[in-house]
Amino acid sequence: MIPLEDELRAALLDLAHQRGTAKSFCPSEVARALTTEWRPLMAPIRRVASDLIREGQLIATQKGRPVDPEQAKGPIRLALRPSHCS
């Protein structure tokens, strides 16, 4: 069962705040924390991450460059946007 968008959003933001602006994380870390069958969560997590990026809360990078999580092929990293760290 795929978690609701609100659950994915909360999990992404929670891990981002735990890491702060100094450290990024792989979206699969969030998926693995939510379920043992984590692979089906990757597309929904990237969609929710894209929403959070458009809202200015997260950033996504691939090889150190900003990317759109829904368009990027291969592994990406997510991080809290510096102005949103408390």
N, C-alpha and C positions, 0 to 999 in steps of 0.2 A: 504494500500500500504506500502510495506517494504522499508525503506530508503536505499539508495545505501550504499555500504561498506564504501566509503569515508565519508559519512555523519555520519555513526556510529563511525568510527574511530575518526573523529573530535569531536563528542559529548563525547566520552569516554575520550579523552585527555583533553578536555576543563574542564570537571568536575574533573578529576584527578589533573590538575594544580590549579583549584580553591581550592581544599582541601589540596594540598601540600602533603608532605610525612608523616605528623603527623596524618592524618585522611584517613580512607578508605571509600568506598561507595559500595552500592549494585548495581549490574548491572541494576536492575529494575528501579533505579532512572533515569538512562539515557533513558530507554525505555519509562517511564512515561512522561518524558520531551518532547519526540518526537511525541507521539500520545496517544489518549485515548484508542485505541485498542493495548495495549502494550505487552500483552502476546506472540503474534507471533514473537515479536522482540527478545525474550530471546535467542533462539538458534543462530541467526545471531550475536547478541552482544557477546555471548561467543566465537564464532569463531573469530571475530575481536579482542577480548581481547586476545585470544591465540596468534594471530599474533603479537600484541603489546608486549606480554610477551617474545616471541621468539626474538623480536627486542631489548629487554632490556629496554623498556619504562615503562611497568607496572609490578606489581606483583599481584598474586591472592592467597588468603588464604581461608581456611575453618577451623574454630575452631583454628585459630592462626597458622596453618601450611600451607606451600606452596602447591598449587594444580594446576593442569591443568584444566582450566575452562570447556573444552569440555569433560573431563573425570569425573569430580566431580559430585556427586549426591547431590542435595539439595542446600541450599543457600551458596553463596560465597561472598567474599569481594574483591574489587579491590582497588589498590592504586598506586600512582606514585612511581616508583623506586627512591630511594633517590638521586642518581646521576643525575636525570633528572628534578629536581625541580629548577625553576629559581626564 
